Amino acid sequence: MRNLILRYSKEGDILLDPMIGGGTTAIEAKLLHRNLVCCDVNPEAIERTKKSLEFDFETKSTQVVHHQDARVLDFLKNESIDFALTHPPYADIIKYSEGKIPEDLSSINDLEKFCDEMEIIAKELFRVLKKGGFCAILMGDTRRKKMYQPLAFLVMPRFLKS
């Protein structure tokens, strides 16, 4: 995330990570003086992120953490974000909420359904992204029945369509 932030944003920019997970993007944003709005559907991820930001560092930026589903970013205005970046789950490789949160994308084992949900997220990201802004999604691939499934290449057309 650090390399993406350095390459596609500048100090004072507003970044968005709609699936903050462990809080890595939040930490890097704080260290690199980027304003960040982040959210996650999992309350444990929210608490983990808040805790990870509790370190002393003089920064010119703010990091705002919301408990929110990435598919519904209605608290953000159109064209308000300079750079959207995230590292979503790779479908059901790791079940982050262990099925306890119905909205958790990591509980979706059908790849087509997962891509459908990622397309909804893509539309929201592009709605809030400023003209000329950047969007980066870090995504690995998966396997089904011992066969390689290029998840990143299945999701990419959904983002290009948005």
C-alpha positions in Angstrom: 0.0 0.0 0.0 2.9 2.4 0.8 4.2 2.2 -2.8 0.8 2.8 -4.2 0.2 5.8 -1.9 3.6 7.3 -2.8 3.0 6.8 -6.5 -0.6 7.9 -6.9 -1.1 10.6 -4.2 0.5 13.6 -2.6 0.5 15.0 0.9 -2.9 16.3 1.9 -4.8 14.2 -0.7 -7.9 12.4 0.5 -7.7 8.6 0.2 -10.3 5.9 0.6 -9.9 2.3 1.6 -13.4 0.8 1.8 -12.1 -2.6 3.1 -9.5 -1.6 5.6 -9.1 -5.0 7.2 -6.0 -4.9 9.4 -5.4 -1.2 9.0 -2.2 -1.2 6.9 -3.5 1.6 4.6 -4.4 3.7 7.6 -1.0 3.4 9.1 0.7 4.3 5.9 -1.6 7.2 5.3 -0.8 8.6 8.7 3.0 8.2 8.2 2.8 9.7 4.7 0.5 12.7 5.6 -2.4 11.6 3.6 -6.0 12.1 4.7 -7.8 8.8 4.8 -11.4 7.7 5.0 -11.6 4.0 5.6 -14.3 1.5 6.4 -15.0 -2.1 6.8 -18.1 -4.2 7.3 -16.4 -6.1 10.1 -16.5 -4.3 13.5 -13.4 -6.3 14.5 -11.5 -4.8 11.6 -12.6 -1.3 12.6 -11.4 -1.8 16.2 -8.1 -3.3 15.0 -7.6 -0.3 12.7 -8.4 2.2 15.4 -5.9 0.5 17.7 -3.2 0.4 15.0 -3.5 4.2 14.6 -2.8 4.8 18.3 0.9 5.6 17.9 2.6 8.9 18.4 3.6 10.6 15.1 3.3 14.2 14.2 1.2 14.2 11.1 -0.6 16.9 9.0 -3.4 14.4 8.1 -6.5 12.8 9.6 -7.7 9.2 9.4 -11.4 8.6 9.7 -12.6 5.1 10.4 -16.3 4.0 9.7 -18.1 0.8 10.2 -19.7 0.6 6.7 -20.2 -1.8 3.8 -18.0 -0.9 0.8 -21.0 -1.3 -1.5 -22.8 1.6 0.2 -20.6 4.7 0.6 -23.5 7.1 0.8 -21.7 9.1 3.5 -19.3 10.3 0.8 -20.0 12.9 -1.7 -19.6 12.4 -5.5 -16.0 13.3 -6.7 -14.6 13.8 -3.1 -11.8 11.3 -3.1 -8.3 11.7 -4.8 -7.2 8.1 -4.6 -9.2 4.9 -3.8 -7.2 1.8 -2.9 -8.0 -1.4 -1.2 -7.0 -5.0 -0.8 -10.2 -7.0 -0.8 -10.6 -10.6 0.2 -9.9 -13.1 -2.5 -13.5 -14.5 -2.4 -13.6 -17.1 0.3 -9.9 -18.0 0.7 -9.9 -16.6 4.2 -13.3 -16.2 5.9 -12.7 -13.1 7.9 -15.9 -13.1 9.9 -16.3 -16.8 9.7 -19.8 -16.4 8.2 -21.1 -14.3 11.1 -21.5 -11.1 9.0 -23.8 -11.8 6.0 -22.4 -8.8 4.1 -18.8 -10.0 4.4 -17.4 -10.7 0.9 -15.1 -13.3 2.2 -18.1 -15.6 2.8 -18.9 -15.7 -0.9 -17.7 -18.9 -2.5 -19.3 -18.4 -5.9 -16.8 -16.5 -8.0 -19.4 -15.0 -10.3 -21.4 -13.7 -7.3 -18.1 -12.3 -5.8 -17.4 -10.5 -9.0 -21.0 -9.1 -9.1 -20.4 -7.7 -5.6 -17.0 -6.2 -6.6 -18.7 -4.5 -9.5 -21.1 -2.8 -7.0 -18.0 -1.6 -5.1 -16.4 -0.4 -8.3 -19.4 1.8 -9.1 -19.3 3.3 -5.7 -15.5 3.9 -5.9 -15.8 5.6 -9.3 -18.7 7.7 -8.0 -16.7 9.2 -5.2 -13.4 9.5 -7.1 -12.5 12.9 -8.4 -12.0 13.3 -12.2 -8.4 12.4 -12.9 -8.2 10.5 -9.6 -6.7 7.0 -9.3 -8.1 3.6 -8.2 -6.0 0.6 -7.2 -7.2 -2.8 -6.2 -4.6 -5.3 -4.9 -6.0 -8.8 -5.5 -4.6 -12.2 -5.8 -6.0 -15.3 -7.4 -7.6 -18.4 -6.1 -8.1 -22.1 -6.8 -11.3 -24.1 -7.3 -11.1 -27.9 -7.5 -7.3 -27.7 -7.7 -7.6 -25.4 -10.8 -6.1 -21.9 -10.9 -8.8 -19.2 -11.1 -7.4 -15.7 -12.2 -9.6 -13.8 -9.8 -7.9 -10.5 -10.5 -8.6 -10.9 -14.2 -12.3 -11.8 -13.5 -12.7 -8.6 -11.4 -10.8 -6.2 -13.6 -13.5 -6.1 -16.4 -16.0 -5.2 -13.7 -13.9 -2.1 -12.8 -13.3 -1.2 -16.4 -17.0 -1.3 -17.0 -17.8 1.1 -14.2 
